Amino acid sequence: AAYFLGCFMNAVFADAADAAVEVLRRNGVEVVAPAELVCCGAPQTDLGEVEIARDFARRNVAALEATGADVVFADCAACSGMLKEYGDLLADDPAWADRARAIAAKTRDFTELALELLPAGPPLGRVERVITYHEPCHLAHAQRITAAPRALLRAIPGLELREMAGADVCCGSAGVYTFRRWDESLALLSTKVANAAATEAEVVVTANPGCLGQIEMGLRRSGVRQRVRHVSQLLLEAYEAGEAAERRAAVDAA
């Protein structure tokens, strides 16, 4: 699997990125991360800088092709969504259209790929925690992926998922929206934090770095004592718990 390491994940949430890689490795996947990758082009597209986005897409397609990977994945919903649009983005470029469509066709969001691997993977250990889930817009609305993250979380023994009101409503990050429309962004965030707090969950889980950062900021500003985690981090914790349980069982058996 070729890992598209997004800018935000790389710079701000490297621990979540590490967790995504480790989850796949524990499922027998060889993960490669091409050093030649650049920004996926989503922020540039949002700002109308389409030619810059197309240039980035060409560079990324070439880098991902060179890996020879069976599948491409990203743990940033904005990146996975953008990669899936490369075929459309470069549709009018004869030299790149087919190549871009091929990369788009083999792209999966991390939550999709992890769910595909789950049945044949190692056992998930118990994680005794109450959580709630926020749906990233780029995942739920752009890619129509809503079931996979919840299925992954519900597969973890001991984990209680409490749905928050308006789980599918934007947190106010929305790419560059939080910088360009600060007041409106904070209004959305205030509602999101209130809905998350009302669940009395210990952890708010999501699958996009923009949402991770935005919600974490909102919780701190409001004084709400909830943590924010990526789906990958809960999965890795469960796999580690499963490994620990197996070691204890082996010791007891001896």
Secondary structure as a PSIPRED ss2 file (coil, helix, strand):
# PSIPRED VFORMAT (PSIPRED V4.0)

   1 A C   1.000  0.000  0.000
   2 A E   0.000  0.000  1.000
   3 Y E   0.000  0.000  1.000
   4 F C   1.000  0.000  0.000
   5 L C   1.000  0.000  0.000
   6 G C   1.000  0.000  0.000
   7 C H   0.000  1.000  0.000
   8 F H   0.000  1.000  0.000
   9 M H   0.000  1.000  0.000
  10 N H   0.000  1.000  0.000
  11 A H   0.000  1.000  0.000
  12 V C   1.000  0.000  0.000
  13 F C   1.000  0.000  0.000
  14 A H   0.000  1.000  0.000
  15 D H   0.000  1.000  0.000
  16 A H   0.000  1.000  0.000
  17 A H   0.000  1.000  0.000
  18 D H   0.000  1.000  0.000
  19 A H   0.000  1.000  0.000
  20 A H   0.000  1.000  0.000
  21 V H   0.000  1.000  0.000
  22 E H   0.000  1.000  0.000
  23 V H   0.000  1.000  0.000
  24 L H   0.000  1.000  0.000
  25 R H   0.000  1.000  0.000
  26 R H   0.000  1.000  0.000
  27 N C   1.000  0.000  0.000
  28 G C   1.000  0.000  0.000
  29 V C   1.000  0.000  0.000
  30 E C   1.000  0.000  0.000
  31 V C   1.000  0.000  0.000
  32 V E   0.000  0.000  1.000
  33 A C   1.000  0.000  0.000
  34 P C   1.000  0.000  0.000
  35 A C   1.000  0.000  0.000
  36 E C   1.000  0.000  0.000
  37 L C   1.000  0.000  0.000
  38 V C   1.000  0.000  0.000
  39 C C   1.000  0.000  0.000
  40 C C   1.000  0.000  0.000
  41 G C   1.000  0.000  0.000
  42 A H   0.000  1.000  0.000
  43 P H   0.000  1.000  0.000
  44 Q H   0.000  1.000  0.000
  45 T H   0.000  1.000  0.000
  46 D H   0.000  1.000  0.000
  47 L C   1.000  0.000  0.000
  48 G C   1.000  0.000  0.000
  49 E C   1.000  0.000  0.000
  50 V H   0.000  1.000  0.000
  51 E H   0.000  1.000  0.000
  52 I H   0.000  1.000  0.000
  53 A H   0.000  1.000  0.000
  54 R H   0.000  1.000  0.000
  55 D H   0.000  1.000  0.000
  56 F H   0.000  1.000  0.000
  57 A H   0.000  1.000  0.000
  58 R H   0.000  1.000  0.000
  59 R H   0.000  1.000  0.000
  60 N H   0.000  1.000  0.000
  61 V H   0.000  1.000  0.000
  62 A H   0.000  1.000  0.000
  63 A H   0.000  1.000  0.000
  64 L H   0.000  1.000  0.000
  65 E H   0.000  1.000  0.000
  66 A H   0.000  1.000  0.000
  67 T H   0.000  1.000  0.000
  68 G C   1.000  0.000  0.000
  69 A C   1.000  0.000  0.000
  70 D C   1.000  0.000  0.000
  71 V C   1.000  0.000  0.000
  72 V E   0.000  0.000  1.000
  73 F E   0.000  0.000  1.000
  74 A E   0.000  0.000  1.000
  75 D C   1.000  0.000  0.000
  76 C C   1.000  0.000  0.000
  77 A H   0.000  1.000  0.000
  78 A H   0.000  1.000  0.000
  79 C H   0.000  1.000  0.000
  80 S H   0.000  1.000  0.000
  81 G H   0.000  1.000  0.000
  82 M H   0.000  1.000  0.000
  83 L H   0.000  1.000  0.000
  84 K H   0.000  1.000  0.000
  85 E C   1.000  0.000  0.000
  86 Y H   0.000  1.000  0.000
  87 G H   0.000  1.000  0.000
  88 D H   0.000  1.000  0.000
  89 L H   0.000  1.000  0.000
  90 L C   1.000  0.000  0.000
  91 A C   1.000  0.000  0.000
  92 D C   1.000  0.000  0.000
  93 D C   1.000  0.000  0.000
  94 P C   1.000  0.000  0.000
  95 A C   1.000  0.000  0.000
  96 W C   1.000  0.000  0.000
  97 A H   0.000  1.000  0.000
  98 D H   0.000  1.000  0.000
  99 R H   0.000  1.000  0.000
 100 A H   0.000  1.000  0.000
 101 R H   0.000  1.000  0.000
 102 A H   0.000  1.000  0.000
 103 I H   0.000  1.000  0.000
 104 A H   0.000  1.000  0.000
 105 A H   0.000  1.000  0.000
 106 K C   1.000  0.000  0.000
 107 T E   0.000  0.000  1.000
 108 R E   0.000  0.000  1.000
 109 D E   0.000  0.000  1.000
 110 F H   0.000  1.000  0.000
 111 T H   0.000  1.000  0.000
 112 E H   0.000  1.000  0.000
 113 L H   0.000  1.000  0.000
 114 A H   0.000  1.000  0.000
 115 L H   0.000  1.000  0.000
 116 E H   0.000  1.000  0.000
 117 L H   0.000  1.000  0.000
 118 L H   0.000  1.000  0.000
 119 P H   0.000  1.000  0.000
 120 A H   0.000  1.000  0.000
 121 G C   1.000  0.000  0.000
 122 P C   1.000  0.000  0.000
 123 P C   1.000  0.000  0.000
 124 L C   1.000  0.000  0.000
 125 G C   1.000  0.000  0.000
 126 R C   1.000  0.000  0.000
 127 V C   1.000  0.000  0.000
 128 E C   1.000  0.000  0.000
 129 R E   0.000  0.000  1.000
 130 V E   0.000  0.000  1.000
 131 I E   0.000  0.000  1.000
 132 T E   0.000  0.000  1.000
 133 Y E   0.000  0.000  1.000
 134 H C   1.000  0.000  0.000
 135 E C   1.000  0.000  0.000
 136 P C   1.000  0.000  0.000
 137 C H   0.000  1.000  0.000
 138 H H   0.000  1.000  0.000
 139 L H   0.000  1.000  0.000
 140 A H   0.000  1.000  0.000
 141 H C   1.000  0.000  0.000
 142 A C   1.000  0.000  0.000
 143 Q C   1.000  0.000  0.000
 144 R C   1.000  0.000  0.000
 145 I C   1.000  0.000  0.000
 146 T C   1.000  0.000  0.000
 147 A H   0.000  1.000  0.000
 148 A H   0.000  1.000  0.000
 149 P H   0.000  1.000  0.000
 150 R H   0.000  1.000  0.000
 151 A H   0.000  1.000  0.000
 152 L H   0.000  1.000  0.000
 153 L H   0.000  1.000  0.000
 154 R H   0.000  1.000  0.000
 155 A C   1.000  0.000  0.000
 156 I C   1.000  0.000  0.000
 157 P C   1.000  0.000  0.000
 158 G C   1.000  0.000  0.000
 159 L E   0.000  0.000  1.000
 160 E E   0.000  0.000  1.000
 161 L E   0.000  0.000  1.000
 162 R C   1.000  0.000  0.000
 163 E C   1.000  0.000  0.000
 164 M C   1.000  0.000  0.000
 165 A C   1.000  0.000  0.000
 166 G C   1.000  0.000  0.000
 167 A C   1.000  0.000  0.000
 168 D C   1.000  0.000  0.000
 169 V C   1.000  0.000  0.000
 170 C C   1.000  0.000  0.000
 171 C C   1.000  0.000  0.000
 172 G C   1.000  0.000  0.000
 173 S C   1.000  0.000  0.000
 174 A C   1.000  0.000  0.000
 175 G C   1.000  0.000  0.000
 176 V C   1.000  0.000  0.000
 177 Y H   0.000  1.000  0.000
 178 T H   0.000  1.000  0.000
 179 F H   0.000  1.000  0.000
 180 R H   0.000  1.000  0.000
 181 R C   1.000  0.000  0.000
 182 W H   0.000  1.000  0.000
 183 D H   0.000  1.000  0.000
 184 E H   0.000  1.000  0.000
 185 S H   0.000  1.000  0.000
 186 L H   0.000  1.000  0.000
 187 A H   0.000  1.000  0.000
 188 L H   0.000  1.000  0.000
 189 L H   0.000  1.000  0.000
 190 S H   0.000  1.000  0.000
 191 T H   0.000  1.000  0.000
 192 K H   0.000  1.000  0.000
 193 V H   0.000  1.000  0.000
 194 A H   0.000  1.000  0.000
 195 N H   0.000  1.000  0.000
 196 A H   0.000  1.000  0.000
 197 A H   0.000  1.000  0.000
 198 A H   0.000  1.000  0.000
 199 T C   1.000  0.000  0.000
 200 E C   1.000  0.000  0.000
 201 A C   1.000  0.000  0.000
 202 E C   1.000  0.000  0.000
 203 V E   0.000  0.000  1.000
 204 V E   0.000  0.000  1.000
 205 V E   0.000  0.000  1.000
 206 T E   0.000  0.000  1.000
 207 A C   1.000  0.000  0.000
 208 N C   1.000  0.000  0.000
 209 P H   0.000  1.000  0.000
 210 G H   0.000  1.000  0.000
 211 C H   0.000  1.000  0.000
 212 L H   0.000  1.000  0.000
 213 G H   0.000  1.000  0.000
 214 Q H   0.000  1.000  0.000
 215 I H   0.000  1.000  0.000
 216 E H   0.000  1.000  0.000
 217 M H   0.000  1.000  0.000
 218 G H   0.000  1.000  0.000
 219 L H   0.000  1.000  0.000
 220 R H   0.000  1.000  0.000
 221 R H   0.000  1.000  0.000
 222 S H   0.000  1.000  0.000
 223 G C   1.000  0.000  0.000
 224 V C   1.000  0.000  0.000
 225 R C   1.000  0.000  0.000
 226 Q C   1.000  0.000  0.000
 227 R E   0.000  0.000  1.000
 228 V E   0.000  0.000  1.000
 229 R E   0.000  0.000  1.000
 230 H E   0.000  0.000  1.000
 231 V H   0.000  1.000  0.000
 232 S H   0.000  1.000  0.000
 233 Q H   0.000  1.000  0.000
 234 L H   0.000  1.000  0.000
 235 L H   0.000  1.000  0.000
 236 L H   0.000  1.000  0.000
 237 E H   0.000  1.000  0.000
 238 A H   0.000  1.000  0.000
 239 Y H   0.000  1.000  0.000
 240 E H   0.000  1.000  0.000
 241 A H   0.000  1.000  0.000
 242 G H   0.000  1.000  0.000
 243 E H   0.000  1.000  0.000
 244 A H   0.000  1.000  0.000
 245 A H   0.000  1.000  0.000
 246 E H   0.000  1.000  0.000
 247 R H   0.000  1.000  0.000
 248 R H   0.000  1.000  0.000
 249 A H   0.000  1.000  0.000
 250 A H   0.000  1.000  0.000
 251 V H   0.000  1.000  0.000
 252 D H   0.000  1.000  0.000
 253 A H   0.000  1.000  0.000
 254 A C   1.000  0.000  0.000
